[in-house]
Amino acid sequence: MSDLLDPRLTDCRRIFLHDLSLQASIGFHPHELAARQQVLINVDLFVPIAVSTSQTDHVGEVLDYDLIRQGILDWAGSRHFNLQETLLDGIVDICLAQPMVRAVRASTQKPDVYPDCRTVGIEVFRFRT
């Protein structure tokens, strides 16, 4: 994972939500339009240590990952997505909307697409611009 070696991340901590499982309306095939399917979501957030170190052990001083999780759940449940790319781009936007987040790596996976594959998915890595 050479992205993690980027010098813009050397002063960051990684905060992650892995294997968030939800049911989403996603896909463009007729059988996918007829029923929700399981989607697994992974998010790695890179936050500078200087702005995410608590002096008083209070959540208000750090990135509250409850907000990220709820934002993802709200977005995934808000509509039908033909493409994983559309779902994923919205997830990345939710993450980067948090001012503390410098970069995000995120992926979506559909584990029930093919009987001969554990999962099918996409991943993106983006820096705040």
C-alpha positions, 0 to 999 in steps of 0.5 A: 500500500504505497499510498500510506508512504506518502509524506503528507501522512507521516504526522497522521493517525489512521482511524478506521471503520472496517466491514460495516455491513448494510443492506443497500439498493445497488446494481443495474441488473434486473435481479439487483433492482428487485431487492436490496443486497449486502454491501461491506464498507471500509473506511480509513481516515487520516487525521493529523495527530496535532488536531486529534489528540485529546487533552481532556479525554473528551470526544469533542477534541477528536474526530467522532467516528460515530458521525462518519458511520451515521453519515455512511448509513444515511447516504447508503439508505437514501436512494438506489445506486446503479454503481458502486462508484457512485455510492463510494464517491458519496462516502468519500465526500462524507469523510472529507467533509470532516475538517480534521480529515486530511485523506481517506481510503475507502472501499465498497464490496458486494460479497454476494455477486458471484458464487466463485468470488468472495467479494467484488468491490472498488477502492479509492484513496483521496486527499483533501484538495 
